[in-house]
Amino acid sequence: MSKKLQFILCFIAAFILDQWVKQLTLGGMRWQSEYFDLTFALNTGIAFSMLSFLDHYLKYFHLVFILILVMYLFWQKKFLKEHIVAFGIMLGSGCSNLLDRFVHGGVVDMFFWHKWFNFAIFNVADVMINISVALIFIQEIFIKRRSKNDRMD
C-alpha cells in the first residue's frame, strides 16, 4: 500500500470515528458507572478548557496550528514518511476537532473519568492524538535506537 493511501485511510478513519461518536453524544447517548461516564461537554478552550477566554478566535489559532504542522511535514518529508500512519491519525483527529469549533462553537467532549480523581472530559480525537504521539515516540526512541545498535554490532 502506498504511503499516500496509508495517510488518507488513517486520516479518514480517525476523522469518521471521532465524528460518529460525537454525533451519538449530541444525539443524547449517555452512560454512567462508578469509574467512568459518557456525557456531553462543549469545550470552548483547549486541553482542560485553557484559553477558553479567546472564544471564537481559538478556531483560527487551531486552523493555523494545523496548517503549520502540515507545512512542517511537507518540509520534513522523510520524517512524514517514517510516521505516515501516526500523522494521518493526528491530522484526521485534529481536523475533526477543528470542524467542531466551526460547527458547534467548541469541541464536543464526552468521556469523563472520575474514579479516585476528576479527570478532564475528553473525546476520541484526543485519545487518537495521544496514541499518534506515542507511536512517534516509540518509533523514534526504541525502534531507531535498536536499529542503530544493530548497525554498530
N, C-alpha and C positions, 0 to 999 in steps of 0.2 A: 504494500500500500504506500502511495506517495506521501511525503511529508505534508504537502498542502492538504491532501484529503484527510490525513490524521488530524491536522489542526482544525479543519472545518467540522469534522464529525465531533470532536471533543467540544468545540465551541457551541455547536448546536445542541448537543446533549446536555451540557451544563445549563445553557440558557433555557431550554424547554423544561427540564426537570424543575428548575427553580421557579419558573413562571407557573407551572402546573400546580405545585404545592402552594404557591401564593394565591392562585385562583380558588383552590379548595378552602384556604383560610379565609379569603374575602367572602366566600360563599357561606360561611358560618361554621365550618368544621372546627370543633373544639374537643379537647380531651384533657382530663386531669388525673394525676396519680400522686402518690406520696413523694416522688422524686422529680417528676417532670410534667410539664403542662404543654399542651398545644393550644395556643391562644392567639390573639391578634394585637399587634402594636405597630404603630406607624412611627418610624424613626426618622425625624427630620434632620438629625445630625449625622455624624459618622460613628465609629465604634463608641459604645457606651454613651451615645447621644451627645458627644462632644461637638462643638461648633454649631449646635442647633440654632444659635442666635443669628447665624448667617442666612437662615430661612431659605428663600427661593434662589439665592446666589450659589448655594452649595452644589446644585446640579451642574452649574457651569464649571466649577472647580473640579468636580468629578469627571466631567467630559474632557477637560484639559488634561487631567491626570492620565486618563486612558489614552488620549492622543499622544502624549509624551512617551508613555510606555510603548506604544506601537512604533513611534519613530525610533526610539532607542533599539527596539528589537530588529527593525529593518537595518539599522546601522550596525548592529552586532549579530549579523546573520548566522554565524557559527553557533553563538550562544542560543539563539532561537531554535536552530535545527537540533541542537543537543537536548532541548527541553520542550519540544514541539507539543507534546501531549499536555504538559503542565501549563504552558502558556495558552493553549486552546481552552482548557478548563478555566484558567484565571480570567481571561478576557471575556469568555462567554458569561461567566458569573458576574464580572464587573459590569458588563453591558446590561445584564438583567436588572441589577440594582439601579443602574443609571436610568433605564426605562421606567422603573418605579418612581424615581424622583420627578420625571416629567409627567407621568400619568397620574400618580397619586399624591404628589407633593412631598413624598418621603419614601423611605424603603420599608416595604412590608416585612415585618419580622413575626415569627410565630413560635419558636422553640424557647421554652423557659425552664432552665434547670434551677431547682430551689431546695434541694436536699443539702443540709449542713450549712449552706450559704446561698444567698440570692445572687445568681449569675446574670449577666446581661441576656436580654432576649435577642435571638439571632435567627437567621434563615438558612436555607440550603446553600445559597450562593456564598454566604460567609464561611460555611463548612468547606465548600469546594475550593475557595480561595486558599484557606489554610492547608488543605490537602495538596494543592498545587505547589505552594511554597515549600511544604515538607518534601515533596518529590524532588524539587530542585536542590534543596539542601542535601538530601540523601545521595543524589547522584553526584553532586559536586564534592561532598566531603568523603563519603565512603567508597563509592564505586570508582571515582577517578583516583583516589588515593591508592586503592587496591591495584588498579591497572598500572599506576606509576611504580609501585613497589614490585610488581611482576616484571616490569621492564628492567628494573635495576638488578634483579637476580640473575 
